[in-house]
Amino acid sequence: MRVMSKGVTGAALTALVFLGAGTAVASADSGVAGPVVAGTESDLAHHGRVSLWDGRVGVRLASRNEGPADVAEATVRLAFSAPMEGGRDLPSGCLWSSARVISCRTGGLPAGGESGELSLELRTLGRPQELTVDVSTAWRAGGIDRNPVNDRHRVLVLATGDPYVF
């Protein structure tokens, strides 16, 4: 990580105390006033529902940026415990990473902004009685998320057709 601050040199630079990933705070005797920010912080959250019936999987998902900084670009990853039937068309901005993983762009998300709803209709190989879906975030444009709990979910879905909310 590179921290740039005008006028900070030599001993003053070594007096910086680093807290977590991406933020540096000056010590009292460093001669630097206020925080020195080395990265942007945002808080992505993914919420939606998933259902399974007769070998079909339905996913509805929206991503939200709780801020404080805008996110230029992010990707949501959906990993299924059962393989999906290949050759299915996906919405624009989504791609198959493997028979069990789909990655989709969220696009830019301003602080306090939400993506449109992502809607997927998939078919499993066979007819599992249950499956799990792991939802997670992978940033393309960097950024720091000090609250990753709300953008990582593991959902157990039974083949009842009922929506399981995350």
Kinemage of the C-alpha trace (Angstrom):
@kinemage 1
@onewidth
@group {chain A} dominant
@subgroup {mainchain}
@vectorlist {calphas} color= white
{ca met a 1} P 0.000 0.000 0.000
{ca arg a 2} L 1.292 3.457 -0.840
{ca val a 3} L 0.375 6.443 1.330
{ca met a 4} L 0.961 9.835 -0.225
{ca ser a 5} L 0.759 13.002 1.801
{ca lys a 6} L 2.219 16.352 0.860
{ca gly a 7} L 4.848 17.487 3.332
{ca val a 8} L 5.306 14.144 5.131
{ca thr a 9} L 8.934 13.020 4.964
{ca gly a 10} L 11.565 11.113 6.924
{ca ala a 11} L 10.868 10.702 10.648
{ca ala a 12} L 7.375 12.156 10.305
{ca leu a 13} L 6.453 9.406 7.856
{ca thr a 14} L 7.702 6.686 10.212
{ca ala a 15} L 5.480 8.151 12.937
{ca leu a 16} L 2.341 7.187 11.027
{ca val a 17} L 0.329 4.483 12.742
{ca phe a 18} L -1.541 2.154 10.396
{ca leu a 19} L -4.991 0.939 11.390
{ca gly a 20} L -6.500 -1.945 9.443
{ca ala a 21} L -6.318 -2.023 5.661
{ca gly a 22} L -6.171 1.297 3.929
{ca thr a 23} L -6.221 3.957 6.643
{ca ala a 24} L -3.332 5.705 8.311
{ca val a 25} L -3.661 8.074 11.232
{ca ala a 26} L -0.893 10.465 12.196
{ca ser a 27} L 0.568 10.334 15.683
{ca ala a 28} L 0.567 13.492 17.809
{ca asp a 29} L 4.219 14.337 17.230
{ca ser a 30} L 4.360 13.549 13.507
{ca gly a 31} L 3.407 17.045 12.424
{ca val a 32} L 0.610 15.708 10.177
{ca ala a 33} L -2.852 17.060 10.858
{ca gly a 34} L -5.753 14.621 10.555
{ca pro a 35} L -6.135 11.229 8.885
{ca val a 36} L -4.307 10.187 5.743
{ca val a 37} L -6.596 8.003 3.635
{ca ala a 38} L -4.877 5.398 1.477
{ca gly a 39} L -7.980 3.701 0.049
{ca thr a 40} L -11.704 4.023 -0.287
{ca glu a 41} L -14.156 2.351 2.041
{ca ser a 42} L -17.540 1.058 1.001
{ca asp a 43} L -19.986 -1.472 2.381
{ca leu a 44} L -21.615 -3.718 -0.187
{ca ala a 45} L -24.590 -5.832 0.831
{ca his a 46} L -26.406 -8.461 -1.237
{ca his a 47} L -29.986 -9.411 -0.488
{ca gly a 48} L -32.445 -11.566 -2.322
{ca arg a 49} L -34.110 -14.942 -2.476
{ca val a 50} L -33.472 -18.322 -4.044
{ca ser a 51} L -35.818 -21.263 -4.661
{ca leu a 52} L -35.452 -24.822 -5.946
{ca trp a 53} L -38.156 -27.007 -7.529
{ca asp a 54} L -38.145 -29.874 -10.067
{ca gly a 55} L -34.463 -29.310 -10.890
{ca arg a 56} L -34.962 -25.580 -11.453
{ca val a 57} L -33.325 -22.784 -9.513
{ca gly a 58} L -34.640 -19.226 -9.352
{ca val a 59} L -32.456 -16.432 -7.984
{ca arg a 60} L -33.423 -12.785 -7.417
{ca leu a 61} L -30.712 -10.543 -6.044
{ca ala a 62} L -29.999 -6.851 -5.509
{ca ser a 63} L -26.703 -5.322 -4.380
{ca arg a 64} L -26.523 -2.165 -2.292
{ca asn a 65} L -23.638 0.096 -1.351
{ca glu a 66} L -24.062 1.389 2.200
{ca gly a 67} L -21.096 3.731 1.620
{ca pro a 68} L -19.414 5.949 2.528
{ca ala a 69} L -17.554 5.873 -0.834
{ca asp a 70} L -18.875 5.070 -4.300
{ca val a 71} L -17.943 1.728 -5.869
{ca ala a 72} L -16.845 2.052 -9.495
{ca glu a 73} L -17.333 -1.630 -10.320
{ca ala a 74} L -17.995 -4.838 -8.393
{ca thr a 75} L -18.824 -8.457 -9.107
{ca val a 76} L -21.169 -10.746 -7.188
{ca arg a 77} L -20.340 -14.466 -7.234
{ca leu a 78} L -22.948 -17.220 -6.886
{ca ala a 79} L -21.528 -20.680 -6.142
{ca phe a 80} L -23.938 -23.629 -6.145
{ca ser a 81} L -23.272 -26.968 -4.424
{ca ala a 82} L -24.861 -28.808 -7.367
{ca pro a 83} L -23.732 -28.459 -10.984
{ca met a 84} L -25.988 -26.509 -13.306
{ca glu a 85} L -27.052 -27.537 -16.774
{ca gly a 86} L -24.759 -25.891 -19.301
{ca gly a 87} L -25.724 -23.836 -22.314
{ca arg a 88} L -28.204 -21.630 -20.472
{ca asp a 89} L -28.279 -17.977 -21.418
{ca leu a 90} L -27.394 -15.572 -18.650
{ca pro a 91} L -28.314 -11.900 -18.303
{ca ser a 92} L -25.959 -9.317 -19.750
{ca gly a 93} L -23.001 -8.794 -17.421
{ca cys a 94} L -23.028 -12.403 -16.136
{ca leu a 95} L -20.834 -15.332 -17.095
{ca trp a 96} L -20.289 -18.947 -16.191
{ca ser a 97} L -17.067 -19.382 -14.207
{ca ser a 98} L -17.665 -23.152 -13.985
{ca ala a 99} L -20.629 -25.552 -13.972
{ca arg a 100} L -21.304 -24.456 -10.389
{ca val a 101} L -20.296 -20.762 -10.359
{ca ile a 102} L -21.789 -17.664 -11.976
{ca ser a 103} L -20.211 -14.200 -11.711
{ca cys a 104} L -22.216 -11.033 -12.438
{ca arg a 105} L -21.293 -7.346 -12.632
{ca thr a 106} L -23.108 -5.031 -10.288
{ca gly a 107} L -21.952 -2.007 -12.259
{ca gly a 108} L -21.123 1.189 -10.427
{ca leu a 109} L -22.831 1.676 -7.086
{ca pro a 110} L -22.922 5.163 -5.587
{ca ala a 111} L -22.883 5.436 -1.794
{ca gly a 112} L -26.436 4.717 -0.653
{ca gly a 113} L -27.292 3.314 -4.111
{ca glu a 114} L -28.698 -0.030 -5.176
{ca ser a 115} L -28.301 -2.106 -8.321
{ca gly a 116} L -31.262 -3.258 -10.316
{ca glu a 117} L -32.572 -6.720 -9.504
{ca leu a 118} L -30.589 -9.600 -10.989
{ca ser a 119} L -32.882 -12.426 -12.065
{ca leu a 120} L -31.609 -15.916 -12.925
{ca glu a 121} L -33.548 -18.990 -14.012
{ca leu a 122} L -31.296 -22.066 -14.025
{ca arg a 123} L -31.574 -25.853 -14.275
{ca thr a 124} L -29.578 -28.305 -12.223
{ca leu a 125} L -28.103 -31.535 -13.541
{ca gly a 126} L -30.524 -34.030 -12.063
{ca arg a 127} L -33.071 -33.179 -9.400
{ca pro a 128} L -31.348 -32.551 -6.077
{ca gln a 129} L -33.502 -32.490 -2.954
{ca glu a 130} L -31.454 -29.576 -1.640
{ca leu a 131} L -28.500 -27.392 -2.528
{ca thr a 132} L -26.515 -24.551 -1.038
{ca val a 133} L -25.789 -21.225 -2.663
{ca asp a 134} L -22.797 -19.159 -1.553
{ca val a 135} L -23.179 -15.460 -2.361
{ca ser a 136} L -20.050 -13.311 -2.115
{ca thr a 137} L -18.410 -10.163 -3.484
{ca ala a 138} L -15.231 -9.758 -5.549
{ca trp a 139} L -14.173 -6.172 -6.293
{ca arg a 140} L -12.645 -5.374 -9.646
{ca ala a 141} L -11.985 -1.727 -8.788
{ca gly a 142} L -10.542 -2.292 -5.315
{ca gly a 143} L -11.987 -0.849 -2.154
{ca ile a 144} L -12.189 -1.780 1.492
{ca asp a 145} L -15.183 -3.354 3.222
{ca arg a 146} L -14.880 -3.395 7.002
{ca asn a 147} L -18.257 -5.173 7.268
{ca pro a 148} L -18.025 -8.184 4.911
{ca val a 149} L -20.711 -10.088 6.851
{ca asn a 150} L -23.587 -8.574 4.827
{ca asp a 151} L -22.103 -9.445 1.444
{ca arg a 152} L -21.365 -13.114 2.186
{ca his a 153} L -24.209 -15.561 2.554
{ca arg a 154} L -24.593 -19.335 2.521
{ca val a 155} L -28.187 -20.334 1.840
{ca leu a 156} L -29.533 -23.879 2.217
{ca val a 157} L -32.374 -24.340 -0.289
{ca leu a 158} L -34.761 -27.289 -0.127
{ca ala a 159} L -36.565 -28.511 -3.265
{ca thr a 160} L -39.959 -27.276 -2.089
{ca gly a 161} L -40.300 -24.283 -4.392
{ca asp a 162} L -40.328 -21.982 -1.354
{ca pro a 163} L -38.193 -18.822 -1.534
{ca tyr a 164} L -35.294 -18.751 0.907
{ca val a 165} L -34.397 -15.156 1.741
{ca phe a 166} L -30.899 -13.834 2.408
